[in-house]
Amino acid sequence: MKTNKSFDNIEDFLDDLFTPPKTLMERVNIFFRRLNSNIRGIWKSVVYAWQRVSRGWDDSVVYDIGYHLEEMMPIWLRELKKRAVGVPFNYFPPDLVLGEEEDADFEFARQEWYSDIDIVITGFEANKKRDDADFEWETIDDLHAKEKEFQATFEIGMKKLIDIWDTLWW
């Protein structure tokens, strides 16, 4: 069995790569490599599930934290909007006296806060679309324009996230 192969061109390499196994030993070798890979995959799934149960996150999150945040932050922020029972006080007019707020003041403040949260959600979703290339484009210029648009939306969302960071713990 050859261990070191050299190829003159890519076509020869691909032909060799996709040539079905000929001997029984090659077939047995492929079978056990696939079995080993499947067992490792199943084992990792079990380990990750246990990590999520025991500590709330698994090791796969740290492989790309940004991608995990792009996926989870919109979900978490929408849930915050559903469950929030109050509004951060800095969303009320500055001249308002505590205890004298009207329902209209409360509703206005709530809408302002929700609007800011929606900007952050839009920023994360735009970045995820860009990273996943989940959009239509015709030309390279169109692609670059969309990427710049997503980047700008993401930057606006991150600036707003920094602005409202202390208000997200309601």
N, C-alpha and C positions, 0 to 999 in steps of 0.2 A: 504494500500500500504506500503510495507516494504521500509525503508530508509537505514537501515544498514544491509548489507548482509556479511556473511563470507563464505569462500569457503575452502574446504579441499585440493583441487589441482587445477592446471591450467585448466584442461579439464572441470571441473564444471564451472569455471569462464567463459571460452569461450562459453560453451553451453548456459549459462545464457545471455551472452553478445549478442549472435547471435540468440536468440530466438525471433521470430516475436511477436509484441504486440498482446495481446489477447483481452483486453477490449477496449471499445470505448474511454475511458479516456486516455489510453496509446497512442492510435492512434492520438487523438487530441493533446496531449502533444507533441508528436514527430513532428506532422505537424507544430505546432507553433514554436517549437525550430528551425526547419529547415527554416521556413519562416523568423524568426528573424535573423538567421545566414546569409541567402541570402541577406536580406535588409542591414545588416551591411557590407557585402562584396561589394555590389553595392555602398553604401555610401562611403566606403573607396576608391573605385576606382575613384569616383567623386572628393573626397577631394585630392587624390594624383594627379589627372590630373590638378586640379586647382593650386596645389602647384608647379607642373612642369611648368605651364604656367606663374605663377606670380613670382617665384623665381629661376627657372631653375633646381630644384631638388625637390624630395619629401621626406617625413619622412622615407619611407621604405629604403632609401639609408643608413641612419645611423644605421640600424639594423646590417649591415655587410658592412662596407666601403670597406674592402679588396676585397670582391666579386664584388662589383660595379666597383672598379678600374680594376680588372682582366678582366671584361667584356668590359669596355669602353676605357681603355688606348690604346689597339691595334687599335681600330677604330679611336681614335683621332690622334694617331701617323701616321697612314696611310694617314689620311686626311691632316696632316701637310706636309707629303712628297709630296702629290699632289699639294698643294697650295703654298708651299714655293717658293719664287722667288729669294731668295739669299742663301748664305751659310755663316755660322759664320766664322769670319776671322781667328779664331784659327785653322781652318782646312787647311789653306794655309801654304805653307812652311814658316818657320820663317824669311828667308832672302828676302822674296818677298816685293817689294816696292809697297805701295798702289797706284793703278792706272796703274800699269805696269803688272798686271796679264794677262796671256794668256788664251785662251779658254781651252787649255789642263789643265792648273793649276786649272781653275774653275771647270772643269769636274772631275778632280781628287779629289778636295776638296769636291765636292758634293757627289761623290761615298763614300768617307770616312765617311761623316756625315750620309748618308743614311744607311751605314753598321752599324754604331753605333746605329741608331734608330731601325734597324732590330733586333739587339741583345736584346734591351729592349723589343720589341714586342714579340720575342721568349720567353723571360723570363716570361712575363705576361701570355702568352698562355700556357706555361708549368705548371705554378702554377694553372691555371684554370683547366687544364686537371687533375692534381693531386686532386684538391678539388672536382671536379665532378666525379672522378673515371672513367674518359672517356678514358679507355685504356684496352687492353686485357692482361690478365695474367693467368698463369697456376697453379703456386704453390705460397705459401706464400713468399718463397725466391725471386721469380720472382716479386711479388708485391712490396716487400721491395726494390729490386734493381731499379725498375721503379720509385718508390717514391723518392729514393735518387737521381736518374738521374734528375727528374723534379725539385727537391729542388736545386741541383747544378746549373741547367740551370737558375732557378729563381734568385739565388744569383748572378750569373754572370750578368744577366740582370739588377738587382738592383744596382750593383756596377757601371755598365755603365750608368744607369740613373742618378746616383749621379754625375758621371764625366761630363755628357753633360747637366745637368739641366739648366744651364744658356744659352744654345744654343737653347732651345725649344721654344723660344718666337719670332720666325721669321714669 
